[in-house]
């Protein structure tokens, strides 16, 4: 199991985040700024976007660091920002925690929790600085929902196979689109084959 990437904890409990990758849940459309942007323009970007931070990239899309509104406010309180640029207050890439698209989400979460960071840049691959996304708090919630859904789906298939072996029945799972003719009808009003038995109806994760 370990060789296949399935890690067991406390004998039987499988971490639900094992089967979800960073690529599946990361935010790929990321607002970025450039290192030579004036701090006046950066301040305007913060006001317009209501973001608390921005990734700073060069013209090729490579990550140079992150800039935070708290650092801009601190500098504004101490001196004028006129004539200063974003590069003056950015946190450079070597000081940042990063992740990669094919990493499991549990690794990204562990990395974030260790340093208490609220966002994690996603780089194209190890050795590359090309920014392809960011993991935010909202992405973590989505990752957990996906992981729970994956686990429920796997359990459902496992139960179906197990029951099929017991009574020689065949299980099929049908996804009903929103425009299907059966939507809104009672089960007894649908013309189903006599040898068909509905054993479960799932809406979302219920």
N, C-alpha and C positions, 0 to 999 in steps of 0.2 A: 504493500500500500504506500509506504514511504517513497519507494522508487517511482511510483506513479503520481506522486505529488499530493497524496492524501495523508494528512497528518492527524493522528488521533491524540486527543488530550483527555486525561483522566479515564483512559480505557475505552470510552465509547462515544464521547461527545466530540463531534466534528465541527470545527469552526465554520460557521456559515459563509464567512468571507473567503474561504479557500477557492471557491469556484468562480469568483468574480474578479475580472482584471481591471486595472486602472483605465484602460482604453474604453471599456464598456460604459463607464460612468463619468469620466472626466468632462469638464466643460471645454469644448474645443474652440468656440468662438469667444476669444478673450480680448478685452480692451487693453491695448498696450500704449506706451509712450516711448519717446526717443530720448537718448542721453543728452542731446544738445537742445532740447526744448527749454525755453525760459521758465523760470519758476512762476512768473506771472501767468503764463499760459497753463502751466501745470495746476496752479491754484484754481483757474477757471474750469479745467477738466474735472477736478475733484468736486467743485460746486455743481457742475452739470450732471455728473454721473452718480453722485452720492456714494462712490466707492471709498474704501478706506486705504486701498493700496493699488498700485499698478505694476505689472511687470515692465521692465525697461529692456527694449530690444534694439539691435542695430538694423541697418538697412536690409540685411540678409535674413532677418528674423531670429538671430541668435540672442539668447538671453544674456544680458549684461548685469542684471540685478533686479531688485525690487525697490520701489519708493513708497513711503508711507505718509499719509496725511499728518500723522502725529509728528514726524520729523520736520515736515514743512511748517507746521504751526510753531514748533519749538524754535526753529530758525527765525521765523517771522517775529516772534516775541523778543528775540535777542538783538536782531539787526534787520536792515532792509534786505529784501530779496531781489531788489532791482539789480540787473546785470548778472545775476546768478543763474545757473542752469541745473537741470535735473541731475546730471552726473555728480553735482556737488553733494547731494544728500542721499544717493542711492546706496543700498546694501549690496555689495558686489556678489556675483554668482558663487565664488568659492566659499562664501560664508552662509549660503543658503542650503537647506535640505531640498533635495529633488527626488523625483520618481520617474519611472519609465512605463510606457504603455502596456507592456506585457507582464508587468509585475502584478501579483495578486494584491487585492485591496487591503488585506490584513497587514501586509508589509508597509504599505503607505500609511495606514492608520497608526501602526506602532511607531513609525518614524515621527509622525505629527504629535502623538501623545508624549513622546520622550522629551520634546522641546516645547510643547505647548503652543505650536504654531497653528494658525487657522486656515492656511492655504499652502498648497504644495505645487510648485511648477512641475509640469510633465515635459521632459525632454525626449527628443526623437529616439535616442538610444544611448547606451553608455559610450562615453568618449565624444558625444555630440552635444552642442549647446543650443541646437535649434528647438525653439519652444513650440510645442504642438497643442498644449492645453494646460489647464490648472485644475487641481482638486480643491473645491470649496466645501464648506460645511453642508450645503444643500446637496452636494454630490454624494456625501457620506450617507445621508438619509436615503437617497435613491439607491445607493449601492446595497444598503442593508435590505431595502424592500426587494430588490432584485434577488439577493441571496436567499431570502426567505421563500420567495416564489420558486426559485430553482430547487430548493430543498423539498418544498411541497410537491412540485412536479415529479421529482425523482421518487419520492415516497409513494406517490399515486401510481406511477408505473410499476414500482416494485410490488405493491399490493395487488395490482391487476395481474401481473405475471404469476404471483404466488397463488391467487385464487383460481386462475386459469388452469394451473396444473392440478388443483384439487378436484374440480368438477368438470374438466374438459370443455369449459366455455371459452369463447373467443371475445376478447375485449377490444372495443374500438373507441377512440376519443374523437369527437366531432366538434369543431369550433364553429359556432353559429354567428354569421355576420349580422350587423345591425339592420340590414335591409332584407333579411330572410323572411319568407312568407309565414313562418311559424311564430315570429315575434309577436307577443301579446296574446297568444292562444293558450288555452289550458292543454295539458298533456293528453287528456282524454279526447280532446277534439282534433288531435293530430292523427293522421292515418299512418300508424306505425305497423310494421310486420308483427304477426302474432308471437313469433319466437324471440322478440326483442324485449329486453328488460332494462329500463333506465335505473342505474344504481347510484348515480350522483350527478348533480348539476352544480357547476362551479362558476361563480361570478367574481372576477378578480381573484382574490386569494381566499374567498369564503366558499 
